[in-house]
Amino acid sequence: MVSEVRRSAMPRILKSFLDVRHHSPTYCGHDPRITVALRLLNSESGLSLEQIARKVNLSDSRLRHVIREELGVAPHRYVKQLRLRRARALVVRTFLSVKEIASAAGFGDISHFARDYRAAFGETASQTRRRVAVSAKR
């Protein structure tokens, strides 16, 4: 029963993380180091959290703690949210294959990408592309 509740709640939870109104890239919180760190995360620089922590003069664990405290979400979920948003934009705006999109968005494994994309958006990347193409024809 508990696992069923967790599974059914997961897409709703991920959708809330993907909502642009929450966790905006233009975050202006109390700590300017976090603002810089989030800008670096939002850029497509490919820097790890450890590298970003060094750039903003925080320890890795402190950066993770402060991001969680300020945004209300763990850093790895925030990064996944960013990757999924990039992937969705690529699905809608390009003709790249799903495998190329997964790689460009920072997913190393296509099966993880497919599972996370479906959980977040309620459809596969291919379904999104078909739906967008049909609505564009109208």
Helices and strands as residue ranges (DSSP letters): H 2-18, H 32-42, H 49-55, H 60-71, H 75-93, H 98-104, H 110-121, H 125-137
